[in-house]
Structure formats: C-alpha cells, structure tokens
C-alpha cells in the first residue's frame, strides 16, 4: 500500500482538496493479492488502489471512456516483424501504468483509508 501511495505522490497524480459544490466524490478501495511461487510459497504481497468508477453515470460524471489495451495479435505481429528485421526488443515492466494518465475533467475521489504524507 505504501509503495502505491508513494507512486501516486511522486507522480503528482492527485492533490488533496476541498470538494467543490456540485461535485460528488468517487469512492476507492484497496484490492489485495498474494503472489506465490511455483512451489506455493509466498513471494510477495500486492496491493492496488482502485476507483469505483461504476458509480458514475454517462453524460453526468463522464462523456467517454478510453482504456488502451494491447491485443496479443498485435504483440505477436510486432515481435515477428522485429525478428524478420533482426531488431532488438526491450521489455519493460511498468508498475504504475495508469497513475499518470491525463484527464481534461476534474475528478474527485475519496481519500483512501490508508494514506501517507
């Protein structure tokens, strides 16, 4: 949890503010998972902070939805083109993919129950 909150603060994803009149905050919740090895031993504990976006209403709280997702077919095509051309491929594991997205609208979310400063 601390790692996620630190990434949010480091990327200046949000700032604490007073809720403006006419806005309704979206609630958040923590999702916890235990990552285990092939032998079943606990490797690490993972935490994600998710926004309960299902409480929003189209046309009221938002106008459109955009979620960039790469299809496996596209990945395979790019890898095959790179192999044919003998290009190097670099892999990058991104831990905070959606933390740094840009929004035009003002969105208010409730402060998570476990917060660091």
Residue, then its C-alpha position, 0 to 999 in steps of 0.5 A: x500500500x505504501x509503495x502505491x501511495x508513494x507512486x501516486x505522490x511522486x507522480x503528482x497524480x492527485x492533490x488533496x482538496x476541498x470538494x467543490x459544490x456540485x461535485x460528488x466524490x468517487x469512492x476507492x478501495x484497496x484490492x489485495x493479492x498474494x503472489x506465490x511461487x511455483x512451489x506455493x510459497x509466498x513471494x510477495x504481497x500486492x496491493x492496488x488502489x482502485x476507483x469505483x468508477x461504476x458509480x458514475x453515470x454517462x453524460x453526468x460524471x463522464x462523456x467517454x471512456x478510453x482504456x488502451x489495451x494491447x491485443x496479443x495479435x498485435x504483440x505477436x505481429x510486432x515481435x515477428x516483424x522485429x525478428x524478420x528485421x533482426x531488431x532488438x526488443x526491450x521489455x519493460x515492466x511498468x508498475x504504475x501504468x495508469x497513475x499518470x494518465x491525463x484527464x481534461x475533467x476534474x475528478x474527485x475521489x475519496x481519500x483512501x483509508x490508508x494514506x501517507x504524507 
